[in-house]
Amino acid sequence: VDLEERLHELDLRSDSDIPDVPPPTDSTPEILKSALSGLSARWKNWWIRGILSLAMISGFFLIIYLGSFMLMLLVLSIQVKCYHEIITIGYRVYHSYDLPWFRSLSWYFLLCVNYFFYGETVADYFATFVQRREQLQFLIRYHRFISFALYLTGFCMFVLSLVKKHYRLQFYMFAWTHVTLLITVTQSHLVIQNLFEGMIWFLVPISSVICNDITAYIFGFFFGRTPLIKLSPKKTWEGFIGGFFSTVVFGFIFSYFLAQHQYFVCPVEYNSETNRFVTECEPSELFQMKKYSVPPLLQAVLGWETVNMYPFQMHSFALSTFASLIGPFGGFFASGFKRAFKIKDFADTIPGHGGIMDRFDCQYLMATFVHVYITSFIRGPNPSKLLKQLLILQPEQQLSVYKTLKSHLVEKGILQPSLRG
Amino acid sequence: LQESESENRLDGETASDSESKSEFGGSSPVPTSDDTPEVLNRALSNLSSRWKNWWVRGILTLAMITFFFIIIYLGPMVLMTIVMCVQIKCFHEIITIGYNVYHSYDLPWFRTLSWYFLLCVNYFFYGETVTDYFFTLVQREEPLRILSKYHRFISFALYLTGFCMFVLSLVKKHYRLQFYMFGWTHVTLLIVVTQSHLIIHNLFEGMIWFIVPISCVICNDIMAYMFGFFFGRTPLIKLSPKKTWEGFIGGFFSTVLFGLLLSYVMSGYRCFTCPVEFNNDTNSFTVDCQPSELFQLQDYNIPVLLHSVLGWKTVRMYPFQIHSIALSTFASLIGPFGGFFASGFKRAFKIKDFANTIPGHGGIMDRFDCQYLMATFVNVYIASFIRGPNPSKLIQQFLTLRPDQQLHIFNTLKAHLVDRGILGSLEDA
């Protein structure tokens, strides 16, 4: 009987064996509490959420105003906080507080992977800055080897830290760390790559996801009737569809405004003379007004025959569609995760909203999508990076590449064949 | 029997593995079925069981090594196929262990989803490789060209489909199990699939970069075992009680020596040292080139200390042999950590072997656990110290640029070549 009881306790078939997580502490500031003390609990919660939402959005605009460097720092801080939140959940699930070395190893792996990714980005974008300094040259040239060596050190430390009675726990935490790194760190770097492409590629996707969240909630609040998915009982089809259409319209309008300013549209570049980031360029054709013919079907509705739009607005349509249709799956994934591990929120960082991960769960898929979208449909490879690689080749290779390129250019008529090339 | 079975069904929620009262050896897992072919069984039936085991292992080792040589002889295409098969089998073994640990046979969709993710990730990696190496072939065929131009987008869309299917397949009582299996699948993909593709990249660099590392790891395994067998006294690490310091150090020196000798023999043959290329006219792989300076004999001065020992003042060696010392050192010193990791994994999940595929040896993963770190190391080593970027990939990227960008790069390259005297300024080359 004792054996059977133990089996039942340990059986993973039901999720009922996880110990209850202690109720989250209320981190609402005292000021807010006293101001809202007269309202009922439901409205109080609504007001707290509303105020915090406004606070976050204002904070967001402030950082945008402060520029790309601050944005990068913000992305980095969010990444570290998300990583911390997920790792803490893992610790709680596995009672791992007393595992030797494990906290240090998790943070060490975070450092390694960040070093690897930042090294790749820095080398690309700060090429001139790097060329001038000898030590950086060495670090860049052997960057992959150094990153790999750092990672291997962590791996060997893990193997040496295996303790007899805790093997399985340690392997679980190792895997948990790696999956978390995969999710949070790679995506935060994709966000930064998108940012360097032009701040508009950073702002429009993030705003579309936020808009979809808010408008889906509002439509659901007023019109919600049919449940959408068992995982999140509060979501409804009305909210989903209403959110979709509002987000598309919002994306259109928001892109229209942003596309007019060089500050948002130009790729971020690092000026080595002034040691600052600059966003100044000739706007690419994506951001120049063009006339589009309205399809006959819509002519009657809108009353116009042609419309002046930025080509970017067509792309914003794709981005908003993804944000509304697929982005929520990131939210469902996070909901499923929270139910699986019986937590209400990832953490208590933001009063009324939960942890940072709670706000960013939909953003992750979006960041990857925007990055893949840009590399597939918008820009080609970076010409200066290509040139740099060409110049590292062996002379015979350079010569053969030169001949291939020349024949290609002549064939396409870009280069006139002449005796003096 | 019931008690030992119950010990096997422990999940990860316990704070320590000590809930099982017995040691690893005592709690016997489901006995592995004996895969040894009948022929061998009869031939060895009159030997004691310890020697029988030794003979079975020995014969299978020789069989695997012979098989390895045959595959090398058959060429790069067959090698690639074998690497692919090994990868799939390793993935299958690790996923099966996950299933056994979590009793996940009746989870909806999960087998399908695991194999689907394997397919996606392989499609992504093979697409990147194919585009690099089969560039002209791809450009000629219209459907292939579109697939390669939007390759990343297509791969991402395929992966997303799998992700959404996973979210939709979440079932109320099994959330945690499903998330565990999702994580298990992804970590397995990370380990198995990425490394098998790095092996194929190494292979394309030249078969010597594939054969020497793998042989060094195998040699280290065998030599460390032999040294341990004859001289072993001081245990090396608690995880693997059979390993000893004598075996470790003896294996290190033998492997370095073996690496030097093997590289010497192989560097003389073009079929091993030349990068594998795809010939568009004959539609087959060729290994034909001017050997790079890595594979041309050079005179090296022996350090004064070794003069008296060896009796020579200079020695003729291939530069590649110096690199082989680095490879062998890694295989002997760090490679075993891959083996310890796998031992820890087996102890954590209370299995004796990954599977029963190879009689006497266990599963494919048991043979390949040390190889994985090696493959990544060789790839990083080549990228950092040996070759620069791949010219055909650069050409491919160049062709996607805009005409004005192309012209700018062409002119800069031309100026650079003229500057270096590689191109005469008036020649039309």
Chai-1 contact restraints between the chains, C-beta under 6 A:
chainA,res_idxA,chainB,res_idxB,connection_type,confidence,min_distance_angstrom,max_distance_angstrom,comment,restraint_id
A,L7,B,S6,contact,1.0,0.0,6.0,A-B,restraint_1
A,L10,B,D11,contact,1.0,0.0,6.0,A-B,restraint_2
A,L12,B,D11,contact,1.0,0.0,6.0,A-B,restraint_3
A,L12,B,L177,contact,1.0,0.0,6.0,A-B,restraint_4
A,S14,B,K173,contact,1.0,0.0,6.0,A-B,restraint_5
A,D15,B,R176,contact,1.0,0.0,6.0,A-B,restraint_6
A,H95,B,A15,contact,1.0,0.0,6.0,A-B,restraint_7
A,Y142,B,S384,contact,1.0,0.0,6.0,A-B,restraint_8
A,R144,B,V380,contact,1.0,0.0,6.0,A-B,restraint_9
A,R144,B,A383,contact,1.0,0.0,6.0,A-B,restraint_10
A,R144,B,S384,contact,1.0,0.0,6.0,A-B,restraint_11
A,F145,B,V380,contact,1.0,0.0,6.0,A-B,restraint_12
A,F145,B,S384,contact,1.0,0.0,6.0,A-B,restraint_13
A,F148,B,V380,contact,1.0,0.0,6.0,A-B,restraint_14
A,C156,B,F337,contact,1.0,0.0,6.0,A-B,restraint_15
A,V159,B,F337,contact,1.0,0.0,6.0,A-B,restraint_16
A,V159,B,F340,contact,1.0,0.0,6.0,A-B,restraint_17
A,V159,B,F341,contact,1.0,0.0,6.0,A-B,restraint_18
A,L162,B,G344,contact,1.0,0.0,6.0,A-B,restraint_19
A,K165,B,S16,contact,1.0,0.0,6.0,A-B,restraint_20
A,K165,B,D17,contact,1.0,0.0,6.0,A-B,restraint_21
A,K165,B,S18,contact,1.0,0.0,6.0,A-B,restraint_22
A,H166,B,S16,contact,1.0,0.0,6.0,A-B,restraint_23
A,Y167,B,D17,contact,1.0,0.0,6.0,A-B,restraint_24
A,Y167,B,G344,contact,1.0,0.0,6.0,A-B,restraint_25
A,Y167,B,R347,contact,1.0,0.0,6.0,A-B,restraint_26
A,Y167,B,A348,contact,1.0,0.0,6.0,A-B,restraint_27
A,R168,B,G12,contact,1.0,0.0,6.0,A-B,restraint_28
A,R168,B,D17,contact,1.0,0.0,6.0,A-B,restraint_29
A,R168,B,A348,contact,1.0,0.0,6.0,A-B,restraint_30
A,F171,B,A348,contact,1.0,0.0,6.0,A-B,restraint_31
A,Y172,B,G12,contact,1.0,0.0,6.0,A-B,restraint_32
A,A175,B,V187,contact,1.0,0.0,6.0,A-B,restraint_33
A,H178,B,V187,contact,1.0,0.0,6.0,A-B,restraint_34
A,V179,B,G183,contact,1.0,0.0,6.0,A-B,restraint_35
A,V179,B,H186,contact,1.0,0.0,6.0,A-B,restraint_36
A,F329,B,C164,contact,1.0,0.0,6.0,A-B,restraint_37
A,F329,B,V167,contact,1.0,0.0,6.0,A-B,restraint_38
A,F332,B,V167,contact,1.0,0.0,6.0,A-B,restraint_39
A,F333,B,V167,contact,1.0,0.0,6.0,A-B,restraint_40
A,G336,B,L170,contact,1.0,0.0,6.0,A-B,restraint_41
A,G336,B,Y175,contact,1.0,0.0,6.0,A-B,restraint_42
A,R339,B,Y175,contact,1.0,0.0,6.0,A-B,restraint_43
A,A340,B,Y175,contact,1.0,0.0,6.0,A-B,restraint_44
A,A340,B,R176,contact,1.0,0.0,6.0,A-B,restraint_45
A,A340,B,F179,contact,1.0,0.0,6.0,A-B,restraint_46
A,V372,B,R152,contact,1.0,0.0,6.0,A-B,restraint_47
A,V372,B,F153,contact,1.0,0.0,6.0,A-B,restraint_48
A,V372,B,F156,contact,1.0,0.0,6.0,A-B,restraint_49
A,T375,B,R152,contact,1.0,0.0,6.0,A-B,restraint_50
A,S376,B,Y150,contact,1.0,0.0,6.0,A-B,restraint_51
A,S376,B,R152,contact,1.0,0.0,6.0,A-B,restraint_52
A,S376,B,F153,contact,1.0,0.0,6.0,A-B,restraint_53
A,G380,B,T400,contact,1.0,0.0,6.0,A-B,restraint_54
A,G380,B,L401,contact,1.0,0.0,6.0,A-B,restraint_55
A,P381,B,Q397,contact,1.0,0.0,6.0,A-B,restraint_56
A,P383,B,Q405,contact,1.0,0.0,6.0,A-B,restraint_57
A,L386,B,Q397,contact,1.0,0.0,6.0,A-B,restraint_58
A,L387,B,I409,contact,1.0,0.0,6.0,A-B,restraint_59
A,L387,B,T412,contact,1.0,0.0,6.0,A-B,restraint_60
A,Q389,B,P389,contact,1.0,0.0,6.0,A-B,restraint_61
A,Q389,B,L394,contact,1.0,0.0,6.0,A-B,restraint_62
A,L390,B,L413,contact,1.0,0.0,6.0,A-B,restraint_63
A,I392,B,G388,contact,1.0,0.0,6.0,A-B,restraint_64
A,L393,B,G388,contact,1.0,0.0,6.0,A-B,restraint_65
A,P395,B,I422,contact,1.0,0.0,6.0,A-B,restraint_66
A,Q397,B,P391,contact,1.0,0.0,6.0,A-B,restraint_67
A,L399,B,I422,contact,1.0,0.0,6.0,A-B,restraint_68
A,V401,B,P391,contact,1.0,0.0,6.0,A-B,restraint_69
A,Y402,B,L413,contact,1.0,0.0,6.0,A-B,restraint_70
A,T404,B,I395,contact,1.0,0.0,6.0,A-B,restraint_71
A,L405,B,F410,contact,1.0,0.0,6.0,A-B,restraint_72
A,I414,B,P403,contact,1.0,0.0,6.0,A-B,restraint_73
A,I414,B,L407,contact,1.0,0.0,6.0,A-B,restraint_74
A,G421,B,D428,contact,1.0,0.0,6.0,A-B,restraint_75
